[in-house]
Amino acid sequence: MWLFIGVGSVFLIIGGIGLLRLPDFYSRIHAAGITDTMGAALVLAGVMLQAGLSLATIKLAAILLFLLITSPTSSYALASAAMIAGIKPDAGRAADLEDDA
């Protein structure tokens, strides 16, 4: 149980670092969406194991299900809204090389 909580916390910390370090908006959304979903799921799984079979476990499972549905959906909605607003994805290193030529 503590392993789940510890690994989930590491995922959440890596996601926070990704939000600060990644270069563009879409990369940051990707880092937040992936790591926060996995980190929160692992932390909730660890807390569910610690709680044992009780009403709290059922409530935590409902929260986990809600999180697994809403987190990817919100990432998609943010990316879609950014695309509509005109924020272009960074094409990466290949685009930088073409600009230099």
N, C-alpha and C positions, 0 to 999 in steps of 0.2 A: 504493500500500500504506500509506503513512504517512497519507494522507487518511482511509482507513478507520479506522485506529487513533485518529487525532485526533477524528474525528466520533463514534466509539464512546465515547471518553473523555468527550466533552461530554455525550452522552446519559446516561452513568453519573453524572456530576456533577449534572445536572439532576434525575435520579431521587433522588439523595441529598438535594438541596434540597427536592424535593417531599415526601419523608418527614418533613422537619422542619417545613415550612410549611403543609401541607394540614390542614384542620380536623378531619376525622373518620377513623375507622379504615378505612372502605371506600375513601375517596379516597386514602389512603396506600397501600393494597394496589394500587389501580389504577395509581398513579404508579410504584410499585416493579415491578409486573409488566410494564408496557409498556416503560418505559425501560431496565430492567435486561436484558430479553430482547434488545431492539434494540441496546443498547450492547455487550453481551457478544458478540452475533453479529457486529457490525461489527469489534470488536477481534480476534476469532478469524479473521474473513475477512482482515483485514490481516496477521495473523501467518502465515496460510496462504499468502498471496501472497508474503510475504518468504521463507518456507521453500522455495518452489519445489515441484517435483514430487518428493516423497520420502515415506518412511514416516511422518515427522512430520506431513505434510499429511493423510494418511489418518487418523491418530489425532486430529488437530484437527477434521477433518470429523465423526468419530464423536462427539466431545465436543459439537460444534455441534448435531448432530442430537439428542443426549440433552438438551441445554439447551433446544432449541426445543419439545421434548415436555414436559419436566418443569416449566419455569417457569410456563406458563399453568395447568398442572394444580395446582401448589402454590398459586397465587393463588386458584384456585377453591376448593380445599380449605380454605384459611384463611377465605375469605368465608363458606363454608357452615358451618364450625365456629363462627364468630362469630355467625351468624344463629341457629344452634341454641342457643348460649349466651345469647341474648337481647340481644345488642348491636344496637340499632336503627340503621338508616341515618339520617343527617341529611337531613331533607327540604329543607333549603336556605332560601333567602330567603323563599319563599312561606309556609312554616310560621312563620317569625318574624313576618311581617306579620299572620297570623291570630291569633297569640298576643297581639299588641298590641291588636287590635280588641276 
